[in-house]
Amino acid sequence: MTRYRKPHWINESDNQESPTRRPWQSPGWVQSRTSSLSPGAQIRFGPDARADLPLWGIDWLDPPLTRDLLLRLTAWQDQYDDHEEEWESDAEWASWIAEGKVLLEQVKLQLGPGVQVIAEWPLSDF
């Protein structure tokens, strides 16, 4: 029998996420002044089940993005987790896709022209 093991960010005593999972959600978080991304870096943008961010190829604990954008990315990712394969309507899905396109452009803008941001499913389909 396989025993269920809670992810490392779940605190056993109170079943709450630790503040280190998504540090930008803490009011005192400050954006790093230096980026860990090298020129020519490739970042993938797309949701994945229960991910911290819909971004792959960056440091999730010290992402080189503003807090406001990180909070919006987190909300977009969480909305995917809430629905994953079952959206209530085509309009809800279309609205989520539209927000993803806006976020994708904002990520590209904040990371700058030296970083290639590649749209993954579902945004790569549009």
NUGUMAR-546437 format. One record per atom (N, C-alpha, C): residue number from 1; residue in one letter; atom name; z, x, y. Coordinates in nm, 3 decimals, always signed. Each point is the difference from the previous one (the first is absolute). Example, Ala and Ser with C-alpha at 12.3 -4.5 7.8 and 13.67 -1.06 7.14 Angstrom:
R   num   residu   atome        pz        px        py
R     1        A       N    +0.780    +1.319    -0.569
R     1        A      CA    +0.000    -0.089    +0.119
R     1        A       C    +0.000    +0.090    +0.120
R     2        S       N    -0.072    -0.035    +0.105
R     2        S      CA    +0.006    +0.082    +0.119
R     2        S       C    +0.073    -0.077    +0.109
! end
This chain:
R   num   residu   atome        pz        px        py
R     1        M       N    +0.000    +0.084    -0.117
R     1        M      CA    +0.000    -0.084    +0.117
R     1        M       C    +0.000    +0.089    +0.125
R     2        T       N    -0.092    -0.027    +0.092
R     2        T      CA    -0.008    +0.074    +0.125
R     2        T       C    +0.094    -0.061    +0.101
R     3        R       N    +0.081    +0.083    +0.060
R     3        R      CA    +0.093    -0.048    +0.101
R     3        R       C    -0.064    +0.007    +0.137
R     4        Y       N    +0.017    -0.103    +0.079
R     4        Y      CA    -0.051    -0.002    +0.136
R     4        Y       C    +0.079    +0.100    +0.084
R     5        R       N    -0.072    +0.083    +0.074
R     5        R      CA    +0.065    +0.097    +0.088
R     5        R       C    -0.041    -0.029    +0.143
R     6        K       N    +0.098    -0.018    +0.086
R     6        K      CA    -0.028    -0.030    +0.140
R     6        K       C    -0.065    +0.121    +0.067
R     7        P       N    -0.090    -0.025    +0.095
R     7        P      CA    -0.057    +0.111    +0.076
R     7        P       C    +0.110    +0.077    +0.073
R     8        H       N    -0.028    +0.126    +0.032
R     8        H      CA    +0.100    +0.087    +0.060
R     8        H       C    +0.051    -0.047    +0.136
R     9        W       N    -0.077    -0.084    +0.068
R     9        W      CA    +0.044    -0.040    +0.134
R     9        W       C    +0.092    -0.123    -0.003
R    10        I       N    +0.023    -0.057    -0.116
R    10        I      CA    +0.092    -0.114    -0.010
R    10        I       C    +0.142    +0.052    -0.024
R    11        N       N    +0.091    -0.039    +0.086
R    11        N      CA    +0.139    +0.038    -0.011
R    11        N       C    +0.065    -0.092    -0.103
R    12        E       N    +0.054    +0.058    -0.105
R    12        E      CA    +0.060    -0.078    -0.108
R    12        E       C    +0.114    -0.089    +0.047
R    13        S       N    +0.076    +0.044    +0.099
R    13        S      CA    +0.120    -0.074    +0.038
R    13        S       C    -0.031    -0.128    +0.078
R    14        D       N    -0.105    +0.002    +0.082
R    14        D      CA    -0.025    -0.120    +0.080
R    14        D       C    -0.144    -0.050    -0.011
R    15        N       N    -0.080    +0.065    -0.085
R    15        N      CA    -0.137    -0.042    -0.025
R    15        N       C    -0.085    -0.001    +0.128
R    16        Q       N    +0.032    +0.087    +0.095
R    16        Q      CA    -0.076    +0.010    +0.124
R    16        Q       C    -0.084    +0.127    -0.002
R    17        E       N    -0.111    -0.003    +0.073
R    17        E      CA    -0.083    +0.119    +0.011
R    17        E       C    +0.073    +0.102    +0.085
R    18        S       N    -0.011    +0.127    -0.038
R    18        S      CA    +0.063    +0.104    +0.081
R    18        S       C    -0.084    +0.024    +0.125
R    19        P       N    +0.062    +0.050    +0.106
R    19        P      CA    -0.075    +0.021    +0.124
R    19        P       C    -0.104    +0.110    -0.011
R    20        T       N    +0.004    +0.082    -0.105
R    20        T      CA    -0.096    +0.108    -0.011
R    20        T       C    -0.133    -0.046    -0.056
R    21        R       N    -0.009    -0.118    -0.057
R    21        R      CA    -0.126    -0.046    -0.056
R    21        R       C    -0.103    -0.019    +0.110
R    22        R       N    +0.035    -0.065    +0.105
R    22        R      CA    -0.088    -0.024    +0.114
R    22        R       C    +0.077    +0.037    +0.126
R    23        P       N    +0.014    +0.130    +0.025
R    23        P      CA    +0.087    +0.044    +0.110
R    23        P       C    -0.041    -0.052    +0.137
R    24        W       N    -0.127    -0.028    +0.021
R    24        W      CA    -0.045    -0.050    +0.130
R    24        W       C    +0.054    -0.139    +0.031
R    25        Q       N    +0.058    -0.068    -0.098
R    25        Q      CA    +0.059    -0.131    +0.025
R    25        Q       C    +0.138    +0.012    +0.064
R    26        S       N    +0.058    +0.118    -0.003
R    26        S      CA    +0.129    +0.022    +0.065
R    26        S       C    -0.020    +0.014    +0.150
R    27        P       N    +0.083    -0.066    +0.080
R    27        P      CA    -0.017    +0.005    +0.146
R    27        P       C    +0.001    +0.141    +0.058
R    28        G       N    +0.071    +0.094    -0.061
R    28        G      CA    +0.009    +0.135    +0.053
R    28        G       C    -0.113    +0.093    -0.042
R    29        W       N    -0.095    -0.050    -0.079
R    29        W      CA    -0.107    +0.088    -0.049
R    29        W       C    -0.087    +0.049    +0.116
R    30        V       N    -0.035    +0.127    -0.005
R    30        V      CA    -0.085    +0.059    +0.102
R    30        V       C    -0.123    +0.059    -0.069
R    31        Q       N    -0.115    -0.028    +0.057
R    31        Q      CA    -0.126    +0.052    -0.055
R    31        Q       C    +0.000    +0.152    +0.008
R    32        S       N    -0.046    +0.062    -0.107
R    32        S      CA    -0.011    +0.145    -0.002
R    32        S       C    -0.102    +0.046    +0.104
R    33        R       N    +0.031    +0.107    +0.066
R    33        R      CA    -0.092    +0.050    +0.103
R    33        R       C    -0.114    +0.081    -0.061
R    34        T       N    +0.015    +0.041    -0.122
R    34        T      CA    -0.105    +0.077    -0.066
R    34        T       C    -0.050    -0.076    -0.121
R    35        S       N    -0.128    +0.009    -0.022
R    35        S      CA    -0.061    -0.066    -0.115
R    35        S       C    -0.009    +0.098    -0.115
R    36        S       N    +0.028    -0.048    -0.118
R    36        S      CA    -0.013    +0.084    -0.119
R    36        S       C    -0.144    -0.004    -0.054
R    37        L       N    -0.087    -0.069    +0.072
R    37        L      CA    -0.139    -0.012    -0.044
R    37        L       C    -0.085    +0.114    +0.055
R    38        S       N    -0.078    +0.061    -0.086
R    38        S      CA    -0.089    +0.105    +0.046
R    38        S       C    -0.133    -0.060    +0.045
R    39        P       N    -0.069    +0.071    +0.086
R    39        P      CA    -0.134    -0.048    +0.040
R    39        P       C    -0.086    -0.018    -0.125
R    40        G       N    -0.072    -0.110    -0.004
R    40        G      CA    -0.083    -0.030    -0.116
R    40        G       C    +0.072    -0.076    -0.110
R    41        A       N    +0.128    -0.031    +0.021
R    41        A      CA    +0.076    -0.074    -0.101
R    41        A       C    -0.063    -0.137    -0.023
R    42        Q       N    +0.012    -0.048    -0.121
R    42        Q      CA    -0.049    -0.134    -0.036
R    42        Q       C    +0.118    -0.089    -0.034
R    43        I       N    +0.006    -0.114    +0.064
R    43        I      CA    +0.104    -0.100    -0.022
R    43        I       C    -0.067    -0.126    -0.053
R    44        R       N    +0.057    -0.060    -0.101
R    44        R      CA    -0.052    -0.127    -0.051
R    44        R       C    +0.085    -0.113    +0.057
R    45        F       N    -0.068    -0.107    +0.041
R    45        F      CA    +0.067    -0.117    +0.057
R    45        F       C    -0.029    -0.119    -0.090
R    46        G       N    +0.104    -0.054    -0.060
R    46        G      CA    -0.014    -0.119    -0.084
R    46        G       C    +0.133    -0.033    -0.065
R    47        P       N    +0.024    -0.127    -0.028
R    47        P      CA    +0.127    -0.041    -0.058
R    47        P       C    +0.012    +0.038    -0.147
R    48        D       N    +0.122    +0.014    -0.044
R    48        D      CA    +0.030    +0.021    -0.141
R    48        D       C    +0.135    -0.067    -0.024
R    49        A       N    +0.018    -0.052    -0.117
R    49        A      CA    +0.121    -0.076    -0.031
R    49        A       C    +0.126    +0.078    +0.032
R    50        R       N    +0.083    -0.057    +0.085
R    50        R      CA    +0.131    +0.049    +0.039
R    50        R       C    +0.001    +0.140    +0.060
R    51        A       N    -0.106    +0.034    +0.068
R    51        A      CA    -0.006    +0.130    +0.069
R    51        A       C    +0.077    -0.009    +0.132
R    52        D       N    +0.046    +0.114    +0.048
R    52        D      CA    +0.068    +0.002    +0.131
R    52        D       C    -0.099    -0.027    +0.111
R    53        L       N    -0.117    +0.059    -0.010
R    53        L      CA    -0.106    -0.015    +0.099
R    53        L       C    -0.134    -0.014    -0.072
R    54        P       N    -0.098    -0.059    +0.065
R    54        P      CA    -0.133    -0.007    -0.061
R    54        P       C    -0.082    +0.126    +0.031
R    55        L       N    +0.069    +0.114    +0.005
R    55        L      CA    -0.065    +0.127    +0.031
R    55        L       C    +0.032    +0.101    -0.109
R    56        W       N    -0.099    +0.074    -0.042
R    56        W      CA    +0.015    +0.099    -0.106
R    56        W       C    -0.050    +0.133    +0.052
R    57        G       N    +0.083    +0.103    -0.013
R    57        G      CA    -0.037    +0.132    +0.047
R    57        G       C    +0.081    +0.043    +0.122
R    58        I       N    +0.102    -0.078    +0.035
R    58        I      CA    +0.091    +0.039    +0.108
R    58        I       C    +0.142    +0.000    -0.055
R    59        D       N    +0.089    +0.064    +0.072
R    59        D      CA    +0.142    +0.004    -0.035
R    59        D       C    +0.063    -0.133    +0.041
R    60        W       N    +0.041    -0.081    -0.095
R    60        W      CA    +0.058    -0.131    +0.031
R    60        W       C    +0.135    +0.011    +0.069
R    61        L       N    +0.069    +0.112    -0.016
R    61        L      CA    +0.131    +0.014    +0.065
R    61        L       C    -0.012    +0.049    +0.143
R    62        D       N    -0.113    +0.060    +0.035
R    62        D      CA    -0.021    +0.049    +0.136
R    62        D       C    -0.147    -0.021    +0.039
R    63        P       N    -0.044    -0.125    +0.003
R    63        P      CA    -0.141    -0.025    +0.030
R    63        P       C    -0.034    +0.027    +0.146
R    64        P       N    -0.119    +0.055    +0.025
R    64        P      CA    -0.038    +0.036    +0.138
R    64        P       C    -0.058    -0.117    +0.078
R    65        L       N    +0.070    -0.112    -0.001
R    65        L      CA    -0.044    -0.121    +0.069
R    65        L       C    +0.115    -0.057    +0.081
R    66        T       N    -0.032    -0.082    +0.099
R    66        T      CA    +0.105    -0.060    +0.081
R    66        T       C    +0.080    -0.101    -0.081
R    67        R       N    +0.122    -0.022    +0.042
R    67        R      CA    +0.088    -0.096    -0.068
R    67        R       C    -0.061    -0.140    -0.001
R    68        D       N    -0.057    -0.041    +0.112
R    68        D      CA    -0.061    -0.133    +0.009
R    68        D       C    -0.110    -0.017    -0.105
R    69        L       N    -0.086    +0.099    -0.012
R    69        L      CA    -0.108    -0.010    -0.099
R    69        L       C    +0.056    +0.003    -0.142
R    70        L       N    +0.099    +0.083    -0.024
R    70        L      CA    +0.062    +0.005    -0.134
R    70        L       C    +0.062    -0.133    -0.038
R    71        L       N    +0.065    -0.066    +0.095
R    71        L      CA    +0.060    -0.131    -0.028
R    71        L       C    -0.109    -0.103    -0.032
R    72        R       N    -0.110    +0.004    +0.073
R    72        R      CA    -0.112    -0.092    -0.027
R    72        R       C    -0.064    +0.029    -0.136
R    73        L       N    -0.015    +0.128    -0.034
R    73        L      CA    -0.054    +0.038    -0.131
R    73        L       C    +0.091    -0.045    -0.112
R    74        T       N    +0.131    +0.014    +0.021
R    74        T      CA    +0.098    -0.043    -0.099
R    74        T       C    -0.008    -0.151    -0.021
R    75        A       N    -0.009    -0.076    +0.108
R    75        A      CA    -0.011    -0.146    -0.010
R    75        A       C    -0.127    -0.040    -0.074
R    76        W       N    -0.110    +0.070    +0.028
R    76        W      CA    -0.128    -0.030    -0.066
R    76        W       C    +0.010    +0.030    -0.150
R    77        Q       N    +0.060    +0.114    -0.034
R    77        Q      CA    +0.021    +0.037    -0.140
R    77        Q       C    +0.091    -0.101    -0.069
R    78        D       N    +0.108    -0.039    +0.066
R    78        D      CA    +0.093    -0.096    -0.060
R    78        D       C    -0.065    -0.136    -0.021
R    79        Q       N    -0.088    -0.038    +0.089
R    79        Q      CA    -0.071    -0.127    -0.017
R    79        Q       C    -0.087    +0.007    -0.126
R    80        Y       N    -0.061    +0.114    -0.023
R    80        Y      CA    -0.077    +0.018    -0.124
R    80        Y       C    +0.092    -0.013    -0.122
R    81        D       N    +0.115    +0.066    +0.006
R    81        D      CA    +0.094    -0.008    -0.112
R    81        D       C    +0.046    -0.143    -0.026
R    82        D       N    +0.018    -0.076    +0.107
R    82        D      CA    +0.044    -0.139    -0.014
R    82        D       C    -0.106    -0.087    -0.067
R    83        H       N    -0.127    +0.034    +0.018
R    83        H      CA    -0.108    -0.084    -0.052
R    83        H       C    -0.080    +0.065    -0.112
R    84        E       N    -0.017    +0.129    +0.009
R    84        E      CA    -0.078    +0.081    -0.092
R    84        E       C    -0.128    -0.069    -0.046
R    85        E       N    +0.007    -0.083    -0.099
R    85        E      CA    -0.122    -0.063    -0.054
R    85        E       C    -0.010    -0.149    +0.030
R    86        E       N    +0.102    -0.056    +0.059
R    86        E      CA    +0.000    -0.144    +0.024
R    86        E       C    +0.023    -0.031    +0.148
R    87        W       N    -0.107    -0.018    +0.072
R    87        W      CA    +0.008    -0.036    +0.141
R    87        W       C    -0.012    -0.151    +0.010
R    88        E       N    +0.071    -0.058    +0.095
R    88        E      CA    +0.003    -0.145    +0.010
R    88        E       C    -0.133    -0.061    +0.041
R    89        S       N    -0.077    +0.075    +0.078
R    89        S      CA    -0.129    -0.054    +0.044
R    89        S       C    -0.094    +0.115    +0.035
R    90        D       N    -0.127    -0.033    +0.007
R    90        D      CA    -0.100    +0.098    +0.043
R    90        D       C    +0.027    +0.044    +0.144
R    91        A       N    +0.049    -0.092    +0.081
R    91        A      CA    +0.030    +0.032    +0.140
R    91        A       C    +0.114    +0.103    +0.009
R    92        E       N    +0.102    -0.014    -0.084
R    92        E      CA    +0.111    +0.095    -0.001
R    92        E       C    -0.050    +0.139    -0.042
R    93        W       N    -0.084    +0.005    -0.103
R    93        W      CA    -0.059    +0.126    -0.046
R    93        W       C    -0.085    +0.063    +0.111
R    94        A       N    -0.084    -0.081    +0.066
R    94        A      CA    -0.086    +0.049    +0.107
R    94        A       C    +0.081    +0.055    +0.117
R    95        S       N    +0.110    -0.066    +0.032
R    95        S      CA    +0.087    +0.045    +0.108
R    95        S       C    +0.064    +0.134    -0.035
R    96        W       N    +0.043    +0.015    -0.125
R    96        W      CA    +0.060    +0.125    -0.046
R    96        W       C    -0.103    +0.113    +0.003
R    97        I       N    -0.123    -0.028    -0.041
R    97        I      CA    -0.108    +0.099    +0.004
R    97        I       C    -0.028    +0.039    +0.145
R    98        A       N    -0.007    -0.096    +0.090
R    98        A      CA    -0.028    +0.028    +0.142
R    98        A       C    +0.109    +0.090    +0.058
R    99        E       N    +0.126    -0.028    -0.032
R    99        E      CA    +0.110    +0.084    +0.048
R    99        E       C    -0.012    +0.141    -0.058
R   100        G       N    -0.041    +0.010    -0.125
R   100        G      CA    -0.020    +0.131    -0.063
R   100        G       C    -0.107    +0.082    +0.070
R   101        K       N    -0.106    -0.065    +0.043
R   101        K      CA    -0.107    +0.070    +0.074
R   101        K       C    +0.052    +0.055    +0.133
R   102        V       N    +0.080    -0.080    +0.068
R   102        V      CA    +0.059    +0.043    +0.128
R   102        V       C    +0.093    +0.120    -0.025
R   103        L       N    +0.084    -0.010    -0.102
R   103        L      CA    +0.093    +0.109    -0.032
R   103        L       C    -0.075    +0.127    -0.040
R   104        L       N    -0.106    -0.015    -0.076
R   104        L      CA    -0.081    +0.115    -0.040
R   104        L       C    -0.052    +0.075    +0.123
R   105        E       N    -0.050    -0.072    +0.097
R   105        E      CA    -0.052    +0.063    +0.122
R   105        E       C    +0.111    +0.066    +0.080
R   106        Q       N    +0.119    -0.061    +0.002
R   106        Q      CA    +0.112    +0.060    +0.073
R   106        Q       C    +0.050    +0.127    -0.069
R   107        V       N    -0.001    +0.000    -0.133
R   107        V      CA    +0.037    +0.121    -0.074
R   107        V       C    -0.100    +0.112    +0.033
R   108        K       N    -0.129    -0.032    -0.003
R   108        K      CA    -0.102    +0.101    +0.033
R   108        K       C    +0.022    +0.055    +0.140
R   109        L       N    +0.028    -0.087    +0.093
R   109        L      CA    +0.021    +0.041    +0.140
R   109        L       C    +0.121    +0.093    +0.012
R   110        Q       N    +0.111    -0.037    -0.064
R   110        Q      CA    +0.122    +0.080    +0.012
R   110        Q       C    -0.010    +0.133    -0.074
R   111        L       N    -0.072    +0.004    -0.112
R   111        L      CA    -0.011    +0.126    -0.074
R   111        L       C    -0.103    +0.093    +0.062
R   112        G       N    -0.094    -0.057    +0.074
R   112        G      CA    -0.097    +0.082    +0.071
R   112        G       C    -0.124    +0.030    -0.081
R   113        P       N    -0.100    +0.057    +0.069
R   113        P      CA    -0.130    +0.022    -0.064
R   113        P       C    +0.000    +0.108    -0.108
R   114        G       N    +0.102    +0.084    -0.004
R   114        G      CA    +0.006    +0.106    -0.101
R   114        G       C    +0.043    -0.047    -0.137
R   115        V       N    +0.043    -0.126    -0.010
R   115        V      CA    +0.047    -0.056    -0.127
R   115        V       C    -0.094    -0.111    -0.042
R   116        Q       N    -0.047    +0.005    -0.123
R   116        Q      CA    -0.089    -0.104    -0.052
R   116        Q       C    +0.085    -0.108    -0.069
R   117        V       N    -0.013    -0.123    +0.048
R   117        V      CA    +0.073    -0.112    -0.059
R   117        V       C    -0.100    -0.084    -0.078
R   118        I       N    +0.022    -0.009    -0.129
R   118        I      CA    -0.093    -0.069    -0.091
R   118        I       C    +0.056    -0.136    -0.037
R   119        A       N    -0.075    -0.104    +0.027
R   119        A      CA    +0.042    -0.137    -0.035
R   119        A       C    -0.015    -0.021    -0.150
R   120        E       N    +0.107    -0.043    -0.063
R   120        E      CA    +0.000    -0.035    -0.142
R   120        E       C    -0.007    -0.152    -0.014
R   121        W       N    -0.010    -0.048    -0.124
R   121        W      CA    +0.001    -0.144    -0.024
R   121        W       C    +0.124    -0.060    +0.065
R   122        P       N    -0.010    -0.113    +0.058
R   122        P      CA    -0.114    -0.090    +0.012
R   122        P       C    -0.083    +0.025    +0.125
R   123        L       N    +0.047    +0.087    +0.090
R   123        L      CA    -0.072    +0.021    +0.124
R   123        L       C    -0.133    +0.069    -0.020
R   124        S       N    -0.015    +0.074    -0.108
R   124        S      CA    -0.127    +0.068    -0.027
R   124        S       C    -0.109    -0.099    -0.037
R   125        D       N    +0.037    -0.123    -0.031
R   125        D      CA    -0.097    -0.104    -0.036
R   125        D       C    -0.060    -0.069    +0.120
R   126        F       N    +0.050    +0.030    +0.120
R   126        F      CA    -0.045    -0.071    +0.120
R   126        F       C    -0.067    +0.093    +0.095
! end
